[in-house]
């Protein structure tokens, strides 16, 4: 019995198979996580190409430069592009319904992202900026500014695209740490 036990630990065969199993598990997990990440990334941008083709085909835009998603009461693809006259436009393309009620904003008539961010930084210098995106709330064109404030609250701040006035604000307090 003692002989079998000592040969088990002196024989490198178990070590070789153990290392092989550990490496196999690590590689398998890496492949699984990569596939999962790619799938999540694809679902995030799902429908962008279809939206782009619909707007180009309808003549709403001549060129599409970028597409984002805004999720409010209704979900929208926010499409940046140029019309036939070369003017920069933002189009809110609703994701629900067969008949699409488009909302178009001329970028020359609104405050740009940089102006909103500059005003916000003056007001909240200790906040941690996350992102800014165009928003459509109650039919009103707004900038949605997302950040973490000095009290460690996650904040959604909505500013009017035309005059920069605050429309509404949501502050979410963390329940668990």
C-alpha positions as CSV (number, residue, x, y, z in Angstrom):
1,X,0.0,0.0,0.0
2,X,2.8,2.3,0.9
3,X,4.6,1.5,-2.3
4,X,1.5,2.4,-4.5
5,X,1.0,5.7,-2.6
6,X,4.6,6.8,-3.0
7,X,4.6,5.8,-6.7
8,X,1.5,7.9,-7.3
9,X,3.4,11.1,-6.2
10,X,6.7,10.2,-7.8
11,X,5.3,9.3,-11.2
12,X,4.9,12.5,-13.3
13,X,2.0,11.1,-15.3
14,X,-0.6,12.7,-13.0
15,X,1.2,16.0,-13.1
16,X,1.2,16.0,-16.9
17,X,-2.6,15.2,-17.1
18,X,-3.4,17.7,-14.4
19,X,-1.6,20.5,-16.2
20,X,-3.3,19.5,-19.5
21,X,-6.7,19.6,-17.8
22,X,-6.0,23.1,-16.3
23,X,-4.8,24.5,-19.6
24,X,-7.8,23.0,-21.4
25,X,-10.2,24.6,-19.0
26,X,-8.5,28.0,-19.2
27,X,-8.5,27.9,-23.0
28,X,-12.1,26.8,-23.1
29,X,-13.2,29.6,-20.8
30,X,-11.2,32.1,-22.9
31,X,-13.0,31.0,-26.1
32,X,-16.4,31.1,-24.4
33,X,-15.8,34.6,-23.1
34,X,-14.7,35.9,-26.5
35,X,-17.7,34.4,-28.2
36,X,-20.0,35.9,-25.5
37,X,-18.4,39.3,-25.9
38,X,-18.7,39.3,-29.7
39,X,-22.4,38.2,-29.4
40,X,-23.2,41.0,-26.9
41,X,-21.4,43.6,-29.1
42,X,-23.4,42.4,-32.2
43,X,-26.7,42.7,-30.2
44,X,-25.8,46.2,-29.1
45,X,-25.4,47.4,-32.8
46,X,-28.3,45.2,-34.1
47,X,-30.4,47.0,-36.7
48,X,-27.9,49.9,-37.4
49,X,-27.3,48.8,-41.0
50,X,-31.0,48.4,-41.7
51,X,-31.7,51.9,-40.2
52,X,-28.9,53.4,-42.3
53,X,-30.3,51.8,-45.5
54,X,-33.9,52.9,-44.8
55,X,-32.8,56.5,-44.3
56,X,-30.6,56.6,-47.4
57,X,-33.3,54.9,-49.5
58,X,-36.0,57.4,-48.3
59,X,-33.8,60.3,-49.1
60,X,-33.8,61.6,-45.6
61,X,-30.0,61.6,-45.6
62,X,-27.3,61.5,-48.3
63,X,-24.6,60.2,-46.0
64,X,-24.7,58.6,-42.6
65,X,-21.6,59.2,-40.3
66,X,-22.6,57.6,-37.0
67,X,-25.4,55.8,-35.3
68,X,-26.1,55.5,-31.5
69,X,-29.0,54.1,-29.5
70,X,-31.2,56.1,-27.1
71,X,-33.4,54.2,-24.7
72,X,-36.0,56.3,-23.0
73,X,-39.8,55.8,-22.9
74,X,-39.3,54.7,-26.5
75,X,-36.1,53.3,-28.1
76,X,-34.5,55.2,-31.0
77,X,-31.6,54.9,-33.3
78,X,-29.9,58.3,-33.2
79,X,-28.5,58.8,-36.7
80,X,-25.9,61.5,-37.5
81,X,-25.5,62.4,-41.2
82,X,-25.7,64.9,-44.0
83,X,-28.7,65.8,-46.1
84,X,-28.6,66.5,-49.9
85,X,-27.6,70.2,-49.2
86,X,-24.7,69.0,-47.1
87,X,-26.2,70.2,-43.8
88,X,-25.4,68.1,-40.7
89,X,-28.5,66.5,-39.3
90,X,-29.5,64.3,-36.3
91,X,-32.4,62.0,-37.0
92,X,-34.3,60.1,-34.2
93,X,-35.4,56.8,-35.9
94,X,-38.0,55.0,-33.7
95,X,-37.5,51.3,-33.3
96,X,-41.1,50.4,-32.7
97,X,-43.9,50.4,-35.2
98,X,-44.2,50.0,-39.0
99,X,-44.9,53.7,-39.6
100,X,-41.9,55.7,-38.6
101,X,-42.4,59.2,-37.3
102,X,-38.9,60.7,-37.7
103,X,-37.7,63.6,-35.7
104,X,-35.0,65.6,-37.5
105,X,-32.7,68.2,-35.9
106,X,-30.4,70.6,-37.9
107,X,-27.1,70.6,-36.1
108,X,-26.4,74.2,-37.0
109,X,-29.4,75.3,-34.9
110,X,-28.5,73.5,-31.7
111,X,-25.8,73.7,-29.0
112,X,-23.1,71.0,-29.8
113,X,-21.9,68.4,-27.4
114,X,-18.8,70.4,-26.5
115,X,-20.8,73.4,-25.4
116,X,-23.0,71.3,-23.2
117,X,-20.0,69.5,-21.7
118,X,-18.1,72.8,-21.1
119,X,-21.1,74.3,-19.2
120,X,-21.5,71.0,-17.2
121,X,-17.9,70.9,-16.2
122,X,-18.1,74.4,-14.8
123,X,-21.1,73.3,-12.7
124,X,-19.8,69.9,-11.6
125,X,-16.0,69.9,-11.7
126,X,-15.7,66.9,-9.3
127,X,-18.0,64.6,-11.3
128,X,-16.9,61.7,-13.3
129,X,-18.2,62.0,-16.9
130,X,-19.6,58.8,-18.6
131,X,-21.3,59.8,-21.9
132,X,-23.4,62.3,-23.7
133,X,-26.0,61.3,-26.3
134,X,-29.0,63.0,-28.1
135,X,-32.3,62.2,-26.4
136,X,-36.0,62.5,-27.3
137,X,-38.2,62.8,-24.2
138,X,-41.8,63.8,-24.5
139,X,-41.2,64.9,-28.1
140,X,-38.5,67.3,-27.0
141,X,-34.9,67.2,-28.4
142,X,-32.4,67.0,-25.5
143,X,-28.9,66.1,-24.7
144,X,-28.6,63.2,-22.2
145,X,-25.6,63.6,-20.0
146,X,-24.6,60.6,-17.9
147,X,-22.1,60.9,-15.0
148,X,-21.3,60.0,-11.4
149,X,-21.6,63.0,-9.0
150,X,-19.5,63.8,-6.0
151,X,-22.0,61.9,-3.7
152,X,-21.3,58.8,-5.8
153,X,-24.8,58.9,-7.4
154,X,-25.3,57.8,-11.0
155,X,-27.0,60.8,-12.7
156,X,-29.0,61.3,-15.9
157,X,-29.1,65.0,-16.7
158,X,-31.2,66.2,-19.7
159,X,-30.5,69.6,-21.3
160,X,-32.4,71.4,-24.1
161,X,-30.5,71.1,-27.4
162,X,-31.4,74.7,-28.4
163,X,-30.8,76.8,-25.3
164,X,-28.9,74.4,-22.9
165,X,-31.4,74.8,-20.1
166,X,-31.9,71.8,-17.8
167,X,-35.1,69.8,-18.6
168,X,-35.0,67.1,-16.0
169,X,-32.5,65.1,-13.9
170,X,-32.5,61.7,-12.3
171,X,-30.1,60.8,-9.5
172,X,-29.7,57.1,-8.6
173,X,-28.3,56.2,-5.2
174,X,-26.4,53.0,-4.9
175,X,-28.1,50.5,-2.5
176,X,-25.3,48.0,-2.2
177,X,-21.6,48.3,-2.2
